[in-house]
Amino acid sequence: MAMNRSDFRKQLQEGLNAVFGMEYKRYPEEWRDIFDIERSMKAFEEDVLLAGFAGAPVKPEGEGVAYDQGAESYVARYTHETIALAFAITEEAEEDGLYGSLGNKYARALARSHQHTKEVKGADILNNGFDAGFLGGDGVPLFSALHPQFGGGVQSNTLATPADLAEASLEQAAIDISEFDDDRGIPIAAQITKLIIPTELQFVATRILMSPYRTNTGDNDISAIYTLGTVGDGFSVNHRLTDPDQWTLRTDCPDGLKHMLRKKISRGIEGDFETGNLRYKARERYSFGWSDWRGAYGSPGGA
């Protein structure tokens, strides 16, 4: 149903001091600090883990060389969703409004709605990171101590004991990340790139990452985290994270957290010949997810 003049009675008469509620400052696109962007040309995309070889063994003199065998392992699938929203406004409401084009105002609101949806869907990858109802290609949640390995055993990308964001817990996370192996047990040189936090942790993160000296201690020790540049790109606040205690570290591991872009946002406007109503629409297609769990490390916070 088209919005009509009865929805905008005050817009049709002079004397209003201000029309408010549609124009606010926006946060930047915060999902970009979490995900790498890739273009897609298909209905869905699949990433497959290709397991390599274990360490090469010693060959005793005179004996045959040992053979190892690699293979494909789990598959991560990205199924794109279509996100779309539209509105219609009557010709008369657009003509009679005295405070600027109503169509233009609501077209900007349409863009704001789309950005919000994308932020929520991106943040939900982390919000559901410990939820057994949201599994990755390897059959466990994004953050788990039980990521199965092709060569046997499991690996973890979360603290053995959940803990709030603090100097000690961040140092332990950095140690854990430095001990990541590939699926055949060979160490990889993963580095932390950014800390992703909810708004409630921004002051804690500032004190930990930006002070050259240790916080909450009477000692005059330097901050090892600050001095070593442990978190290369600092921290990013995400306003759609729902757990005030959960914190996440992004790493430079390739094919980790991904945003697959199938169709960039497109906007259209058309008039109906018979009614004169103006119809506005915005539409895009994309998906969020992860392939290699080593791209992130998380803690739900302390008990």
N, C-alpha and C positions, 0 to 999 in steps of 0.2 A: 504493500500500500504506500502510495506516495505521501510524503509530508506536504501539508497544505497550509493555507493562511491561518487556519484555526490553531495550528501548532505554534505560530509565531505572531500572536496578536500584537505584542509590544514592539515588534520590528516594523510594524506598519504605521506607527504614529510617531510624531516628533516628540522630543522632550526627554528621551533617555540619556542618562549621564554616561553609562558604560554598558557594553555587552561583554560579559565575561564567562569563563568556564571552558573555552575552546583553545586558548592559547597559553601554554605553559612551556617553560624550558624543559628540554628532554635530556635524559642521561645519554651519553654516547652509546653506540652499539656495543654493549658489554660482552655479548656472545663471541665477538671476534677475538677476545683475549683468551678464550677457552679452546676454540676449534681452528683447525686448518681448513681452508676452503678448497673444494675440488668441483669442477664442472662435470655434469653427467648428461649423457645423450640417450639414456634408456629409462624404462619404467622403474628399474631398480638396479643397484650396483652390488657386486659381491667382491670382497677381498679375501684371499685365501692365504693362510700361513704355509710357507714352504720351509720345512725343517731341513737343516743342513746336516753336517757330520759332527760327531763327537771328536775329542782330542785324538790326534794320531798316536798310535801305540808304538813301542819299540819292536822292531823286527829282528828276531834272533838270527844269527848268521846261518845261512844255508836253508832257512825255512821260507815258506811262501809269505807274501805280503797279505795283511789282513784287509778285508773288505768291509765297508760300512754301507748303510743304505738310508738315503733321505726319502722324503715323500711329502705329499700335501697333508696338511693337518686340518684344523677347523676353518670354517667359512664365516665371515661376518657379512651380513646382508643389510643394505640400506634401501628401504622401501619408501619412495617419495610420497608425500602427502600434498594434496592441493589445498591451499589456503586462499579463501576468497570472501569478499564482503562487498555489498552494494547498497545503494540507497537511491531513492527517487524523490523528486521535489516537483511540485506543480509549477506550471508556467507562470501562473498568477503570483504565487509566493515569491518566485524569483524576481518578477517584475516589480512588485510592490514593496519589497523590503527597502527600508530607508538607511540601512547601516552597512552597506556593502553586500556583495553577492553572497547569498546563503549557500549556493552551490560550491563556491570556492572555499568557504569556511568549512563545510562538511567534507570536502575533498581532502583538506589537510587533516581532518579528524580521521578519515579513512586510512591515511598513511600512518597516523599515530597508532591506530588499532593494529595494523599489520606489524609494525615494529614491536609492539608489546607482545603479540603472539609469538613472534620469532624469539624474543628474549626468554619468554616462559618455556618454550620448547627446548631451547638450548640449555637453560639452567636446569631443566628437569633431568637431563642426563646425569648431572651431579646430585640433584636432589634424590634421585632414585638409585644412586650409586651403590648403596648397601642393601638394596631391596631384592630379596630372592625372587620377586615377581618380575624383575627386569634383568634378563640374562643376556650375556654377550655370546659371541660365537663359540666360546670355549665352554659354555654351559654354566657359568657362574656370574655373579654380578660384577660390575666394573671394579669395585674395590673388594678384594677377597684375599684371604690367606690360603686359598685352595685352587689357584689357577693351575690346571693340569698341564704337564709338560710332555712333549712328544717322546723325549728320551726317558720318561718316568719321573715320578715325584711331582711335587707342587712348588709353586713360588707364591710370594705374597707382595701386594702393593698397599698394605695397610699396617699400622702398628700392631705389634703382638698384644699390647694392652692399650685400648683406646685412650686418648689423652687430649686435653684441651691444647690450643695453640700456645706454646711457650718455648723458651730457648731450648730446653732439654728435649722436648718432643720434636722440634724442628731439626735439631742436630741428629736425633735418632733416625728421622725420616731420610735425611741426607745420607746417612750411613747405609741405610737399607737400599736406597736407590743406587748407590755406588756399588752394591753387591748384586745387582740384577744380572742374571745370566740369560743367554738365548735358550731355545727349547732343547738344545743338546748339551747344556751345562757350560758353555763357554762364556766368560764374563763379557759384558758390553759396557761401553763408556757412556752411560746415560748421565745427563746433567740436568739439574733443575733450571727451568727457565722463568717460571712465574708462580707466585702464590695467589690462589683465588679464594676470596673470603666473603662472607656476608657483611653487612654494614656494622654489625655489632662488634666485629673483630678488628676494625680499621685502626683503632688506637693501640691495641696490643701489637698489631703487625708493624705499625710505625715505630714503636719503641724497640722492637726486636731487630728490625731490619735496618733502621736508620741511625742507630746510636753506635758510635765507635767503641763504647764501653758496655760491659754487661749490665743488664737492668735487674732490679730487685735483689741486689746483693751489696754488702758493704765493702766487698773487695774492689780494688782498682784495676781489675783485669780488663784486657781488651775484649771486644766481642769477636769471637772467632767467625761467627756468621757474617758479620759486617766486613771483617778484614779479608776473609777468603772470597767474598762475593758469592756466597753459597746460592743465593737466589738471584740469578743474573739480572732479570728484568723487574725486580721488585714485586709489588703486589698489586692486585686489581680487585676492586670492590664490585660485587655483583648484587644488584638490588632485588633479584628474583630468587635468590637462594632462600630456602624456607627454614633451615635449621640454623639457629644463631651460633651453634658451637662447631659446626662442620667446617673443615678447611681442606683445601686440595692443592697439591703441587702439580703443575704441568712439567713435563720433561721434554727434551729434544728428541725423544725416540720417534722415528718416522712412522707414519701410518697409525697414529694413536687416535686422538679425538678428532672427528671429522664432521664438517658440514658439507653435504652433497647438494649442490645447486643444480636443479633440473631446469627450472625456468625462472628467470629474473622477474621481479615484480613488474606487471604491466597494468596500465591504467587506461580506462576508456570512458567516454561520455557520448551519449546519443540521445536524441529527442524522439519521442513517440509522435508519429504523424497525426494520429487521431486525437489524442488527449493533450498533446503539447508537453507532457511531463518530461523532465530531464532525468536521465538515469546515469548514475556514476558507478563504476565497478573497478575494483583492484583485485589482482589475482597473481599468485606465485606458487611454485612447486619446489619442495626441498625435503631434506631429511637430516637428522642429527644422529650421531652414534659414535662407536669406537671400533677399531679393528684390533690393534695391539694394546693390551692393558698396560704395558710398560710406559705408555704415554701419560699416565697419571698416577698419583699416589694420594691417598686420602685418609682422613681420620674423622669419625663422627663426633669427636669431642669426648670429654670425660663422662663418666657415669653421673 
